[in-house]
Amino acid sequence: MPSPQALYQAAGLRAVEAAAADQPLMQRAGRAAADFAGELVADRQAPILVLAGPGNNGGDGFEMATHLLDQGHDVRLVFAGDAAKLPADAAAARRRFLAAGGSELTAIPDGVRWRLVVDALFGIGLVRPLAGRFAELVAAANALASRCRCPLLALDCPSGLDADTGAVLGEHVVRASHTLTFIALKPGLLTADGPDHCGILRLAPLVLDAPALAPAGGETVAVAAFAGHLKPRRRNSHKGTNGSAGILGGAPSMLGAAFLAGRAALQLGAGRVYLGLVDAAAPGFDPAQPELMLRSAAALLDTDLTALACGPGLGVGPAAVALLEAACARDLPLVLDADALNLLAREGNLEVAVASRAAPTLLTPHPAEAARLLDSDVATVQADRIAAARELAAQFNAEVALKGCGTVLASPNGRWRINTSGNPGMGSAGMGDVLSGLIVALLAQGWPAAAALAAGVHLHGLAADALAREHGEVGLAASETIPVARRLFNGWIAGDE
């Protein structure tokens, strides 16, 4: 069963490196990079281009090139820096490269059909846009990899990408086909623009146990983190022992959102699922899922529930405000999504009501909803998704899932995690409604809020991944993920993963 992996931002990595200062980390990184390059290019006569930068990432490139030379590879290195200003370890790596018979080039040779291009320009410390020669080399690396149809391997982090946040720093960034990152995973490789620029990601720990040397800032979401709640049902159980989930929403023209959430909650094991529908003309039952119990929105709030989700198709009119106020007053776990989040951003009294709740609250905003909640804008939220999620968790005293590429989960105590399941096919209508249903089903069955949020997000992404492997990403429909999520969840309980 997969375990969470530690995530380190730059400051944490510096602490790990300082604690391991007596170890030959750059030499180990160079060896790991050369071994990976050997997997990508088996022909030792095939030309390999290494672009080495002015700092320790460039030192990794020198070490890699030295190992490749020793292995008989045809490696050419372009050094974009000042040898006199190299850090000590990088300067030593350069000397070893030259002593091994390597030579520095000042420009990329013309007319060579490269079999591998290596980005060793900048690592995790870059915080400014690339310009001048560095921008030219990044543009050349991307163009060469495309023209030669060869892999583009980034060492530690694609140059031009913020390793802490996944934000692109300006106009020039390496678009790698592969990234070999060292010591520990960095959050910027897993969220925002990171996955689009990292390609296939591999970790080389360099014989270090990073968490033993310095605490990690966050971690990935993995089944092992909530496995303790994955228990087979007792034979002596019934619908009453499996919880009662409520879905508040379904305004006119938006009934589908509530139905999707309800179906997801039912198929993930809630014993009873009630839909409280705003649309007074709504049908009396769901023909596709007649097990759902439909009633008016007001009647739902008087129903005996163990967890409640608000927002799928709720609407944003005065009636919706009153319903949400009443929902926030209920002493039970509460999931807020979609229109509930828009109302929360607009109505100050709701913010106070949510932040002061004693029962768990869970928020599942997409970036635009998060921007409204923070009185900000989407660009600012996406520029640092971890910071935005943590701010939301603190502001609303809630467990938060900031949805998107690399969904960020944050808790009021500052803890944060990144989910790595899911794919672009999930960018279609209704996905958030299904997620709300999955989460509220787990809450209804007694799961703690943080575990329910993590499991729901991870499971939903895995279901979409399974569908994408079978059918492709384009045209993936939210309703398709529900039965797949059910199958995977039962597999977790059976210990299949």
Secondary structure, 3 states (H helix, E strand, C coil): CCCCCEECCHHHHHHHHHHCCCCCHHHHHHHHHHHHHHHHCCCCCCEEEEEECCCHHHHHHHHHHHHHHHCCCEEEEEECCCHHHCCHHHHHHHHHHHHCCCCEECCCCCCCCCCEEEEECCCCCCCCCCCHHHHHHHHHHHHHHHHHCCCEEEECCCCCECCCCCCECCCCCCCCCEEEEECCECHHHCCCCHHHHHCEEEEECCCCCHHHHCCCCEEECCHHHHHHHCCCCCCCCCHHHHCEEEEEECCCCCHHHHHHHHHHHHHCCCCEEEEEECCCCCCCCCCCCCCCEEEEHHHHCCCCCCEEEECCCCCCCHHHHHHHHHHHCCCCCEEECCHHHHHHHHCHHHHHHHHCCCCCEEECCCHHHHHHHCCCCHHHHHHCHHHHHHHHHHHHCCEEEECCCCCEEECCCCCEEECCCCCHHHCCCCHHHHHHHHHHHHHHCCCCHHHHHHHHHHHHHHHHHHHHHHHCCCCCCHHHHHHHHHHHHHHHHHCCC
